[in-house]
């Protein structure tokens, strides 16, 4: 455990993907906050910002190179690996070089101004400090509704995740080191971080508007992310399929008894419509079940190959 009586070395990790339009403003804001904390003696002199370029297709890396100095460093991945892998790459690169790290998205919609509060919580003994949004007024109705539904589903499936927390968080050196020991490929850091077991605190903040560029999480990516989160931490969907199958077996048995009673009673059973509806409904349930099971098998397939999650192409 780091000595919390002295000012810690802070690394601000910023994953980037097609963020060239916002990086200059982001860098100006983060350097201002970092220098203020240095002047107040809250962080040590070696504190810095680390940009992780997730192999952007625009000039993001060129901008990072132009911003690099004693306080700004950069890492470029060899291919696009996704937001979660970019975060891990930044932590891996920073391990052993800092006492504490803060991860924040490049658009700075998350309020970077609460970093001193997060650091104060760390100095008081917390190893994990989560930035939590106070409200979602800036989101569209669809995004707000689907986000709420996602968190409810995750909690119903037994996943320990914090409502309205994304990937704006502070981790101590030991929490970051322990997080990097989780070697899975199907990453869902919002679910993994609470599993670390260290003292955890939350800091509320107001989320701002994106100043430039576009969101990198359209509905399709949000849906993929939700599926990754569910399949990473819970096998309850598969168990629910088993229970659903048992229910349908019971219904089928009851219908069989009913049919025999009607048959021996000499009553004609037309039943064509109900039969066709039953076939279609049960077939749909079977296909859904195969799809859910296939999703888990696909994740197992990816995990057992043990391919590297990312490769670093260059640093500055």
HUJOMO-V459947 format. One record per residue. N is the residue number from 1. SS is DSSP state (H for helix, E for strand, L for the rest). PHI is phi in whole degrees, 0 to 359 (999 if undefined). Layout:
BEGIN
<<N	SS	PHI> <N	SS	PHI>>
END
This chain:
BEGIN
<<1	L	999> <2	L	291> <3	L	285> <4	L	273> <5	L	280> <6	L	253> <7	L	296> <8	E	278> <9	L	277> <10	E	254> <11	E	241> <12	E	264> <13	E	263> <14	E	236> <15	E	288> <16	E	229> <17	L	213> <18	L	54> <19	L	240> <20	H	305> <21	H	295> <22	H	254> <23	H	296> <24	H	298> <25	H	294> <26	H	299> <27	H	296> <28	H	298> <29	H	292> <30	H	292> <31	H	294> <32	H	297> <33	H	294> <34	H	297> <35	H	292> <36	H	297> <37	H	293> <38	H	294> <39	H	297> <40	L	276> <41	L	76> <42	L	279> <43	E	228> <44	L	280> <45	L	296> <46	L	279> <47	L	295> <48	E	205> <49	E	250> <50	E	237> <51	E	267> <52	E	246> <53	E	275> <54	L	277> <55	L	51> <56	L	296> <57	L	266> <58	L	251> <59	L	266> <60	H	304> <61	H	295> <62	H	298> <63	H	294> <64	H	300> <65	H	297> <66	H	289> <67	H	271> <68	L	298> <69	E	202> <70	L	296> <71	L	257> <72	E	232> <73	E	234> <74	E	218> <75	E	228> <76	E	241> <77	E	280> <78	L	286> <79	L	207> <80	L	286> <81	L	248> <82	L	103> <83	H	302> <84	H	294> <85	H	292> <86	H	296> <87	H	298> <88	H	296> <89	H	299> <90	H	296> <91	H	293> <92	H	298> <93	H	293> <94	H	268> <95	L	300> <96	L	86> <97	L	251> <98	L	212> <99	L	268> <100	E	204> <101	E	232> <102	E	234> <103	E	256> <104	L	209> <105	L	287> <106	L	290> <107	L	284> <108	L	56> <109	L	294> <110	L	287> <111	L	286> <112	H	294> <113	H	292> <114	H	269> <115	H	303> <116	H	301> <117	H	293> <118	H	297> <119	H	294> <120	H	297> <121	H	294> <122	H	298> <123	H	294> <124	L	273> <125	L	125> <126	L	280> <127	L	265> <128	E	228> <129	E	234> <130	E	258> <131	E	279> <132	E	237> <133	E	293> <134	L	285> <135	L	202> <136	L	235> <137	L	296> <138	L	283> <139	L	275> <140	L	290> <141	H	302> <142	H	296> <143	H	294> <144	H	295> <145	H	292> <146	H	292> <147	H	295> <148	H	297> <149	H	296> <150	H	299> <151	H	296> <152	H	295> <153	H	297> <154	H	299> <155	H	292> <156	H	297> <157	L	273> <158	L	88> <159	L	271> <160	L	274> <161	L	228> <162	L	265> <163	L	298> <164	L	68> <165	E	255> <166	E	255> <167	E	233> <168	E	267> <169	E	207> <170	E	249> <171	E	231> <172	E	288> <173	H	300> <174	H	287> <175	H	293> <176	H	296> <177	H	297> <178	H	292> <179	H	299> <180	L	290> <181	L	282> <182	L	285> <183	L	261> <184	L	285> <185	L	268> <186	L	275> <187	L	271> <188	L	214> <189	H	297> <190	H	297> <191	H	268> <192	H	286> <193	H	304> <194	H	297> <195	H	285> <196	H	296> <197	L	88> <198	L	282> <199	L	299> <200	E	236> <201	E	227> <202	E	234> <203	E	236> <204	E	282> <205	E	206> <206	L	261> <207	L	274> <208	L	266> <209	L	273> <210	L	290> <211	L	277> <212	L	201> <213	L	74> <214	L	235> <215	L	297> <216	L	265> <217	L	235> <218	L	292> <219	H	302> <220	H	297> <221	H	291> <222	H	296> <223	H	294> <224	H	299> <225	H	296> <226	H	296> <227	H	297> <228	H	300> <229	H	297> <230	H	293> <231	H	286> <232	H	284> <233	H	235> <234	L	210> <235	L	255> <236	H	299> <237	H	303> <238	H	292> <239	H	295> <240	H	296> <241	H	297> <242	H	298> <243	H	295> <244	H	295> <245	H	297> <246	H	296> <247	H	298> <248	H	292> <249	H	297> <250	H	295> <251	H	296> <252	H	297> <253	H	297> <254	H	297> <255	H	295> <256	H	296> <257	H	297> <258	H	298> <259	H	296> <260	H	296> <261	H	300> <262	H	295> <263	H	294> <264	H	289> <265	L	277> <266	L	79> <267	L	265> <268	L	278> <269	L	253> <270	L	287> <271	L	60> <272	H	297> <273	H	297> <274	H	296> <275	H	295> <276	H	295> <277	H	298> <278	H	296> <279	H	297> <280	H	296> <281	H	295> <282	H	294> <283	H	297> <284	H	299> <285	H	298> <286	H	297> <287	H	294> <288	H	299> <289	H	299> <290	H	296> <291	H	294> <292	H	295> <293	H	298> <294	H	297> <295	H	299> <296	H	293> <297	H	297> <298	H	298> <299	H	295> <300	H	299> <301	H	301> <302	H	293> <303	H	294> <304	H	289> <305	H	287> <306	L	55> <307	L	287> <308	L	301> <309	L	287> <310	L	197> <311	L	228> <312	E	269> <313	E	277> <314	E	200> <315	E	226> <316	L	216>>
END
